[in-house]
Amino acid sequence: MARILALSLVAATALLSGGCAQQPPGTVPAGDSIALVPIAFAAWQEKLAGYAGDIVVVDMWATWCVPCIERFPHMVKLHGRYSPRGVRFISMSLDDREDTIALDRAREFLVQQKAVFDNYLMDEGITDAFEKLDLLSIPAVLIYGRDRSLRFKLTGDDPNNQFTGGDVEEAIEQLLQEEG
């Protein structure tokens, strides 16, 4: 009886929320062209390899990270300035994939910031995600050259030596100048 009741509640919820999901499983919709897409580490590595030919700037962030939230608008501005020059910007949320409130907050933040680039949610446990991404802390920005090599890893690991938005821009400029 309890199982029938539970299934009825699931069906009623689906009907009230618009029926069958129109988004891929796990996708958090966030506006017309902005979504927070869950991605496992192995799939992330494949996706990253598919960006060959572009300089790739990956902003690692989470809603619980105040410096991440403060720095994010600068990344959006850099996207506007550098995307026409073959620089791809990606945000990777490290929010807890099980925390629906945090995911809603992340989605809303991305919409507010007009983050029209690719936005992923690392679909791993947080400890595993940090380990697999070789991070000790966030914010962190990883910048890959057009050949897929990690060229810059800007982190806040050293409290006496924090990176700035200017450091991100300088790294991008250096990679662009190496080509020309």
Secondary structure as UniProt FT lines:
FT   HELIX           2..16
FT   TURN            17..18
FT   TURN            25..26
FT   STRAND          28..29
FT   STRAND          35..39
FT   HELIX           41..49
FT   TURN            50..53
FT   STRAND          55..61
FT   TURN            63..64
FT   HELIX           66..82
FT   HELIX           83..85
FT   STRAND          87..93
FT   TURN            97..98
FT   HELIX           100..113
FT   STRAND          118..122
FT   HELIX           126..132
FT   TURN            133..134
FT   STRAND          140..144
FT   TURN            146..147
FT   STRAND          150..155
FT   TURN            159..160
FT   HELIX           165..179
//
